[in-house]
Amino acid sequence: MLKEPAVSADPTQVLAFETDCHIFADCGFPAPGLHSFLFKPIFGNADSNLYFNKPMLLALLGSIIIVGFFWAAFRKPKVVPGKLQMVAEAGYDFVRRGVVYEIIGKKEGEKYVPLIVSLFFFVWMMNLWSIVPVAQFPVTSIIAYPIGLALIVYVLWVSLTFKRHGFVGAFKNFTGYDKSLGAVLPMSMTIELFSNLLVRPFTHAVRLFANMFAGHTLLLLFTIASWYLLNGIGIAYAGVSFVMVIVMTAFELFIQALQAYVFVLLTCSYIQGALAEQH
């Protein structure tokens, strides 16, 4: 008879499976699922929604690490930079020149460089927690965090559009107004308005969330499978599964950086669209 996983009555508790469960040992495979993204509060009460859990701790630690890194690198800048300052300058310059200047332009984009650099390194750090021992969880796989970041970009984009073009100009910007479209103009404007004001911020957040959620699930799947298959002839398959853990970890390193890059790339695209002159 199959052993049942031990399910806690507390919905915020990560489901606890028996660690001695292996194939051919009369127990089912403890597959990862939504329960893998739920954490018991470190302190506070989950029922009142006033609590502090592991993803919140990682987000806080990540922020401290980023601020501490740049503070240490630039607190006493030198003409001939040391190793730490050189790394920090390389990262800062990559975002400034490779993203902001390329999309928004040097003149208009300079004032947005601190924001874009902060977004890039924050998102990257939140993603990196997935492969850090002990932490082993990407904060951005909790959708509230990508939504919060996307809302910051959304508010900035909308406010810049109104500031630069006024109410009428902003309306034309959001709706893609083009009188040459003739009879299809109302339908086109409706679709563009819906796409820009509702779909755009949604996809901005979900793109980051979905990639990190899927990546973490796959890592969990192969990691748990490696342990589960360690029994009898299953050991041969466990080795294959472990190789996949290494491959997926390397792939996640690439995806983590790529998703941070894509997030700020889209952010700069939205800002550029808000600042562009209407024709």
Residue pairs with C-beta under 8 A, 6 or more apart in sequence:
1 26
2 26
2 27
2 28
3 18
3 21
3 26
3 27
3 28
5 15
5 16
5 17
5 18
5 28
5 30
6 15
6 16
6 17
6 18
7 15
8 15
8 16
10 40
10 46
11 38
11 46
12 38
12 39
12 40
12 41
12 46
12 51
12 53
13 38
13 40
14 35
14 36
14 38
14 39
14 40
15 35
15 36
17 30
18 27
18 30
19 227
21 27
21 28
21 30
21 228
22 227
22 228
22 229
22 230
22 231
22 234
23 29
23 228
23 229
23 231
23 232
23 234
24 231
24 232
24 234
25 231
29 224
29 225
29 228
30 224
30 228
31 221
31 224
32 217
32 220
32 221
32 224
36 216
36 217
36 220
37 141
37 142
37 213
37 216
39 53
39 54
39 55
40 46
40 53
41 51
41 52
41 53
42 51
42 52
42 53
42 54
42 57
43 51
43 52
44 50
44 51
44 52
45 51
54 137
55 137
55 139
55 142
55 145
58 126
58 129
58 135
58 137
58 139
59 126
59 139
59 145
62 122
62 125
62 126
62 129
62 139
63 122
63 125
65 125
66 118
66 121
66 122
66 125
69 84
69 88
70 88
70 92
72 84
73 84
73 85
73 87
73 88
73 89
74 85
74 88
77 85
78 85
81 89
91 117
91 121
92 117
95 113
95 116
95 117
95 120
95 264
96 113
96 116
96 117
99 116
99 120
99 261
99 264
99 265
99 268
100 109
100 110
100 112
100 113
100 116
100 268
101 109
103 109
103 265
103 268
103 269
103 271
103 272
104 112
104 268
104 271
104 272
104 275
105 272
108 272
108 275
109 268
109 271
112 268
112 271
115 156
116 264
116 267
116 268
119 149
119 152
119 153
119 263
119 264
119 267
120 260
120 261
120 263
120 264
121 260
122 149
123 140
123 149
123 208
123 259
123 260
123 263
123 264
124 256
124 257
124 260
126 138
126 139
126 140
126 145
127 138
127 139
127 140
127 212
127 255
127 256
127 257
127 259
127 260
128 138
128 256
129 135
129 136
129 137
129 138
129 139
130 136
130 137
130 138
130 141
130 212
130 215
130 216
130 219
130 252
130 256
131 219
131 249
131 252
131 253
131 256
137 216
138 212
138 215
138 216
138 256
139 145
140 146
140 208
140 209
140 212
140 259
141 209
141 212
141 213
141 215
141 216
142 209
143 205
143 206
143 209
143 213
145 209
146 204
146 205
146 206
146 208
146 209
147 205
147 209
149 205
149 208
149 263
150 201
150 202
150 204
150 205
151 201
153 201
153 204
153 266
153 267
153 270
154 200
154 201
154 204
156 271
157 270
157 271
157 273
157 274
158 170
158 197
158 274
160 271
160 274
160 275
161 169
161 170
161 173
161 174
161 273
161 274
162 170
164 274
164 275
165 172
165 173
165 278
169 278
171 177
172 278
173 273
173 274
173 278
174 192
174 193
174 196
174 197
175 188
175 189
175 190
175 192
175 193
175 196
176 188
176 189
176 192
176 196
177 185
177 189
178 185
178 188
179 185
181 188
200 270
204 263
204 266
204 267
207 259
207 262
207 263
207 266
208 259
208 262
208 263
211 255
211 259
212 255
212 256
212 259
215 248
215 251
215 252
215 255
215 256
218 248
219 245
219 248
219 249
219 252
222 241
222 242
222 244
222 245
222 248
223 245
225 238
225 241
226 238
226 241
226 242
226 245
227 238
228 234
228 238
229 235
229 237
229 238
229 241
230 238
